[in-house]
Amino acid sequence: MPGRRHAAPSTRTRVKREPHRGRYDRETIDAILDAALVCHLGFVHEGQPFVIPTLHARVGDHVYVHGSSAARSLRTVGGGVPVCLTVTLLDGIVLARSVFEHSINYRSAVVLGEATLVDDPDEKLGALEAFTEQLLPGRWADARPPTRTELRATAILRLPLDEASAKIRTGPPEDGDTPDAELDVWAGVIPLVTRALAPEPDPALRPGIPVPPYARHFSRPGLTTEER
């Protein structure tokens, strides 16, 4: 596969377990980051490890993450503390003939580096637009933009994609050519998908406001949409 022709950008991003599943090309890494709705940001603050689920969006060669400016931990991270950002997309449950060989089909990405707190108002606004479009393309132009007060209340961190890697597992269980293949046990894959249901209007919504097309036909990579 194309990603196998790329070398790891650093020793600490090299996939060591099942190295054949490692991918280091930006096309693969970007696709995984762009498909995910939530990332997890790991860091150490005052000796305590934290892993925070948060919104993210990739813009070019950087990933932006979102938080509250009141969060002292995020302000600390923005001062140059090493961080680890991860996303994982689940694609299937892999059922082998033995419990030991059970697995998951997945696509994951890991980004290492030092995050920088974004102070420039225009860059913060651009990052918020990217978050909004990551969640729901088309929404930014339809909703009220943030005020200056809301911008000040929002912390945005920028993390370069200089050290990033992906790891992917696909396919059936790996015991089809072992003695376990003779067992009378079903083996295969249960595919997993994320499914968008029909939009539910806010009870306080004023009458006559229709569901916008981008919500009625919400779609993104790896997501199936219920017939509206």
N, C-alpha and C positions, 0 to 999 in steps of 0.2 A: 504494500500500500504506500501511497506517496509519503506519509509521515515518517516511514522507516528510513528514508534517505536523508533525513535531517538529524544532525547531532544534537544532543542535549546542550542547552545554553550554558549550563554550569554543572558541576559534580553533584550539587545538592538538589538539582531538579531531575537528575537522571533516574529513570524508573529501574529499580534494582530487583524487585520481585516480579516475575513474569515480564521481563524486559521487552519481549516481543510485542507486548500490548502498548508500549510507550509510543507516544506521538509528540513530535517537537516542531512541526510546521505550524505557522501562524494560521493558516487556513482552517485547520482542524481545531486549534485552540479557540480561535475567534468564534467559530460556529457553535461550540459548546457554551461559551460565555454568553453569546447572543440568544441562545435558545432558553437559557435558564431564567426563571423569574426572581429567584432569591439566591444569594451567596452566603457563605459563612466566613467571617473575618476573625482570625485568631491572632492574639497578641498577649504579652505579659505586661500587667500594670501593677506597680508596687509589689512585685513578687507573686502576684496572683494571676494564673492563666485564665483568659477569657476567650470564649468563642461566641460571637454575636451574629445571629441571622439578620440580614439587612438587604435593602434594595441595592442593586448595582446596575451599571450600564457601561458598555465599552464604547469609547470614542477614539478611533484611531489606534494609537499605540499605548493607550492608558485605560485603566478601569477606574471608574468613579464609584464610591460607596457613600451611603446616605446615613445621616444620624442627626441627633439633636445637639445644638451648640452648648446646651447645658450639661452634656455628658462629659465629665472630666476625663474619663478614660479615652474617649475619642480625641479630645484635645491633646492628650498625651501621645497617642498614636501619631497624630499629625505633626508632632515635633521630631519625627524621624526614627521612631521605634520600629524594629523589624516586625513585619506582619506576614501572615500566611492567609491567602484568600482561596477558597475552594468552592466549586459547584459540582453537583452530581445529578445526572439525569438517569433515571431507572428505565430500562427498556424491556426487561423480562426476568422471570424467575426460572432458573435452570434446574430441572429435576433430574438427577442422575439415579443410577440404580443403587448406589450406596450413599449414605448420609454424608460421608467424607467428601464426596465429589460434587455435592450440591453447590450452586453458585448463583450469580446474578449477572445478567447482561446490562451493561451500563456504559455511560460516557462521562468522564470526569476531567476536570481541569484544576491545576494548582498553580497559583501565582505567588512568588516570593519577592520580597523587597521592602523598601521603606516608603511608607505613605506620607504624602504631603498635604497639609491642610490648605484648602483653596480659599484665598481671601478676596480675589478679584470678583466684584459683583457680576460682571459679564460672564466670566467663566462659571460661576456658581449657577447663574440663570441657565446657561447652556447645559450644565450637568443635570439640572432639574428637568429641563426639556427632554434630555436623553433618558432619564429615569421614566418619565411619563410615556415616552414613545416605546421604551422597552416593554412596559406593561401593556400598553394599548396604543398601537400606531393610529394616529389621527386625533387623539384626545387633546393634545397640547393646544391645538388651534381652536378647540371648542370650549375649553374651560377657562375660568378666570386665572390669569397669571399670578404668581406670588407677589405680595407687597414687599416693600423694603424691610418692614418689621419681620415678615415671615422669612425673608432671606437671611436676616441677622440671626434668627432663631434656628437656622438650619446649618449643620456642619457637613461639609463635603470634603472627602478625602480622595486624593488622586494617587494611583499606584501604577507605575510603569510596567509594561509587559516584557521587560528585558529578560526576566527569569520565569519562564512559564513552561509547563508541560501538560500533556493530556495522557489519559490512560483509558483504553476502550476494551470491553469484552463483548464479543458477538458470537452467535452460533449455538449449536447444540451442546449437550454434556460431553465430556471428554473421556468417557469410559466405554465407548462403543467398540473399541478394539482391545478390551481387556477381558479377563475371565468373567467379570461381572456382567458382560453382555449376555451370558447364558442364563441369568436370573430372570424369573418371571415377575419382573417389576417394571411398571411403566416408566419411561424416561422421555424427556422432551423439554419444551420451553413453553411457559405461560407468558405470552406477550403482555406488557403493561403500557397503557397510554394514559395521558391526561386529557380529560374530556370537559369541554365547556358546555354548561347547560344554558337554558334560555335565561336572558337577563330578568332580574326581579326589580321592579321599580321601587324607589324610595316611597314609603307611605305618605311622606310630606310633599311629594312631587306635585307641582301644579298641573291641573288637567290640560290636555292638549299638547304636551311635550312628547314627541315620539321617541322611540328608541333609535339612537343614531346607528347608521349602517355598520360602523366599526365595532359596535357592541353587539349588534344583532348577528353579525357574521364574524365574530371574533375568531381569529385563527393565528397560529404561530407554528414554527417547526416542531414536529413531534406531537402535535396536539390535534385531537379530533373534535369536531363540532357537531353538536346535536342539531337535527333538522328543526328549523324555527317554524 
